[in-house]
């Protein structure tokens, strides 16, 4: 048996998320079924991040234990030949025993895209949130920086999620304006609009945490909240005081980073 690491990208629009569900098609189920066909027996796949329904990935990482002897490029070709076109294996490599896509991760980076302008391109709705009213980017940037560090993110989590702690450490939190083609799509923005990207790197995330942060940043950019209010939200720990949960379509797992020693994120989402 050997441990393999798979680098994945997918359009999450039609999936119910990463994790297997009683109904609907999940990334995990499709990938496990494809690997099991090649292996000739059941294979369990672990993902670095449990992306929710409608959330995308450009750099998801998965790991599995297999007996097959195919080299990385051959296995990649074999998987992509049977996987749906909305899910691609970008790379396959063998890793030492003990490597785990989730528990060995040092940090994960998510990006959230907002199309800000009076009219959104028809090519953007699967991959971005259209906000038609004016957003003050400088206010959003100021607020985003306040999230860096270790805080209790109770105000930015979904209720009912089973976690041991709501403390999380954000290493980087920035809002950037990017060119239309920087979003990876053709003509995602029509004249008069722009793409705002919220990029956040952390050692772990709560469920819907990034989307709740984005919803709050949009409230701040629209002038309905002040940047300083975000700091108060961290202290008050009340979800109902923060902004709405942004739509899933704008969120993408950009990359997963692995350090020399695994970070203590086993209990974190």
C-alpha positions in Angstrom: 0.0 0.0 0.0 1.2 3.5 -0.7 -0.1 7.0 0.0 -1.0 9.3 -2.9 -1.7 13.1 -2.9 -4.0 14.4 -5.5 -4.3 18.1 -6.5 -7.9 18.9 -7.7 -9.8 21.6 -9.3 -13.6 21.7 -9.7 -16.6 23.7 -10.6 -18.8 23.1 -7.5 -22.0 24.4 -9.0 -23.7 21.1 -9.5 -22.2 19.3 -6.5 -23.6 19.0 -3.0 -20.1 19.8 -1.7 -17.0 17.8 -0.9 -18.4 15.3 1.6 -20.6 12.3 0.7 -24.3 13.0 1.4 -27.4 10.7 1.5 -28.6 12.4 -1.6 -26.9 14.4 -4.4 -23.5 14.1 -6.0 -20.4 15.0 -4.0 -16.8 15.5 -5.0 -15.7 12.8 -2.5 -18.1 10.2 -3.8 -17.3 10.8 -7.5 -13.5 10.7 -6.8 -13.7 7.6 -4.6 -15.8 5.8 -7.2 -13.3 6.6 -9.9 -10.3 5.5 -7.8 -12.1 2.3 -6.8 -12.7 1.3 -10.4 -9.0 1.7 -11.1 -7.9 0.1 -7.9 -10.3 -2.9 -8.2 -11.5 -2.4 -4.7 -12.9 0.3 -2.3 -10.8 3.4 -1.8 -11.4 6.1 0.9 -10.4 9.6 0.0 -9.7 12.4 2.5 -10.0 16.1 1.5 -8.0 19.0 2.8 -11.2 21.2 3.0 -14.8 20.2 3.2 -16.1 22.7 0.6 -19.9 23.2 0.8 -22.5 22.9 -2.0 -21.8 25.3 -4.8 -18.2 26.2 -3.7 -15.4 25.7 -6.1 -11.7 24.7 -5.9 -8.6 25.6 -7.8 -6.2 23.9 -5.4 -8.0 21.3 -3.4 -5.9 18.5 -2.1 -6.9 14.9 -1.4 -5.1 11.9 -0.1 -5.7 8.1 -0.3 -4.1 4.8 0.4 -3.9 2.6 -2.7 -2.3 -0.7 -3.8 -2.2 0.2 -7.5 1.2 0.7 -9.1 0.5 3.3 -11.8 2.8 6.3 -11.8 1.4 9.8 -11.2 0.9 11.0 -14.8 -0.7 7.7 -15.8 -3.1 7.7 -12.9 -4.0 11.3 -13.6 -4.9 10.5 -17.1 -6.9 7.4 -16.1 -8.9 9.4 -13.5 -9.6 12.3 -15.8 -10.8 9.9 -18.5 -13.7 8.8 -16.2 -14.3 11.8 -14.0 -16.9 14.5 -15.0 -15.5 17.5 -16.9 -16.3 19.7 -13.9 -13.8 17.8 -11.8 -10.1 17.6 -12.9 -7.1 15.9 -11.3 -4.2 18.3 -11.9 -1.4 16.3 -10.3 -0.8 13.0 -8.5 2.3 12.3 -6.4 3.3 9.7 -3.9 3.8 10.9 -0.3 5.3 9.3 2.8 3.1 7.1 5.0 1.3 9.3 7.5 0.6 12.1 5.1 -3.1 13.2 5.4 -4.6 15.9 3.2 -6.4 17.5 6.1 -4.4 16.8 9.2 -1.0 17.5 7.6 -2.1 20.9 6.2 -0.4 24.0 7.6 -2.9 26.4 6.2 -5.6 26.9 3.5 -6.3 29.9 1.4 -9.8 30.8 0.1 -10.7 33.5 -2.4 -14.1 35.1 -2.8 -15.0 37.0 -5.9 -17.4 39.9 -6.1 -18.5 41.5 -9.4 -19.1 45.2 -8.4 -20.9 47.1 -11.1 -24.4 48.0 -12.4 -24.6 44.9 -14.8 -22.8 41.6 -14.4 -21.7 39.5 -17.3 -23.7 36.3 -17.9 -20.5 34.4 -17.6 -20.0 35.4 -14.0 -23.0 34.1 -12.1 -21.5 30.6 -11.4 -18.2 32.0 -10.0 -18.9 35.4 -8.4 -21.4 37.4 -6.4 -22.9 40.4 -8.3 -23.2 43.5 -6.1 -24.7 46.2 -8.2 -24.3 49.2 -5.8 -21.1 51.1 -5.1 -18.7 49.6 -2.6 -15.9 51.7 -0.9 -13.0 49.3 -1.3 -10.7 51.2 1.1 -13.2 50.6 3.9 -13.3 46.9 3.1 -9.6 46.7 3.1 -9.2 48.4 6.4 -11.8 46.1 8.0 -10.2 42.9 6.5 -6.9 43.6 8.1 -8.5 43.7 11.5 -9.2 39.9 11.2 -5.6 38.9 11.1 -4.4 37.1 14.2 -6.1 34.6 16.6 -9.7 35.4 17.5 -13.0 33.9 18.5 -15.0 33.8 15.2 -18.3 32.9 16.7 -19.9 35.9 14.9 -18.9 34.4 11.6 -20.0 30.8 11.8 -23.1 28.7 11.0 -25.2 27.5 13.9 -25.3 23.8 14.6 -21.7 23.1 13.4 -20.0 20.6 15.7 -16.6 22.1 16.6 -14.4 21.9 19.8 -13.5 25.6 19.6 -14.4 28.7 17.6 -11.0 30.2 18.0 -9.2 30.4 14.6 -5.9 32.0 13.4 -6.0 34.1 10.2 -2.6 34.6 8.7 -3.6 36.9 5.8 -6.8 38.8 5.1 -6.9 41.2 2.2 -9.3 42.8 -0.3 -7.9 43.5 -3.8 -9.2 44.9 -7.0 -8.3 42.7 -9.9 -8.5 43.0 -13.7 -11.5 41.3 -15.3 -9.4 38.6 -16.8 -7.7 38.0 -13.5 -10.8 36.0 -12.4 -10.0 33.3 -14.9 -13.1 33.9 -17.0 -13.7 35.6 -20.3 -15.4 39.0 -19.9 -16.5 38.4 -16.3 -17.1 42.1 -15.9 -18.9 44.5 -18.3 -17.8 48.1 -18.7 -18.2 50.2 -15.6 -17.6 47.2 -13.2 -14.7 45.6 -11.4 -13.7 42.4 -9.7 -13.1 42.5 -5.9 -11.3 39.5 -4.5 -11.2 38.8 -0.8 -8.2 36.5 -0.1 -7.9 34.8 3.3 -5.3 32.4 4.6 -5.9 30.6 7.9 -4.8 27.4 9.8 -8.5 26.4 9.9 -12.0 27.7 9.2 -15.5 27.4 10.7 -18.3 26.4 8.4 -19.5 29.4 6.3 -16.9 31.5 8.1 -15.4 33.1 4.9 -18.9 33.7 3.4 -20.0 35.4 6.6 -16.9 37.6 6.6 -17.5 38.6 3.0 -21.2 39.5 3.7 -20.0 41.7 6.6 -17.3 43.3 4.4 -19.9 44.2 1.8 -22.0 45.8 4.5 -19.0 47.9 5.5 -18.2 48.7 1.8 -21.8 49.9 1.4 -21.6 52.2 4.4 -24.1 50.3 6.5 -21.4 49.3 9.0 -18.1 50.9 9.9 -14.7 49.1 9.7 -14.4 49.3 13.5 -17.7 47.4 13.9 -15.9 44.3 12.7 -13.6 44.4 15.7 -16.6 44.8 17.9 -18.2 41.7 16.3 -15.2 39.6 17.3 -15.8 40.7 20.9 -19.6 40.3 20.9 -19.5 36.9 19.3 -23.1 37.2 18.0 -23.8 35.9 14.5 -27.0 38.0 14.2 -24.9 41.2 14.6 -22.7 40.4 11.6 -23.6 40.7 7.9 -25.4 38.1 5.8 -23.8 34.9 4.5 -22.5 35.6 1.0 -23.6 33.3 -1.8 -21.6 30.1 -2.3 -20.8 30.7 -6.0 -18.2 33.4 -5.3 -16.1 31.1 -3.0 -13.1 29.1 -4.2 -10.5 27.0 -2.3 -7.4 28.5 -3.9 -4.6 26.4 -2.3 -3.5 24.2 0.6 0.0 24.6 2.1 1.9 22.0 3.9 4.8 22.7 6.3 7.6 20.6 7.8 5.4 19.7 10.8 1.6 19.4 10.7 -0.2 22.3 12.3 -2.6 21.5 15.1 -5.8 21.7 13.0 -7.2 18.2 13.4 -10.2 19.6 15.4 -10.7 22.5 13.0 -12.8 22.6 9.9 
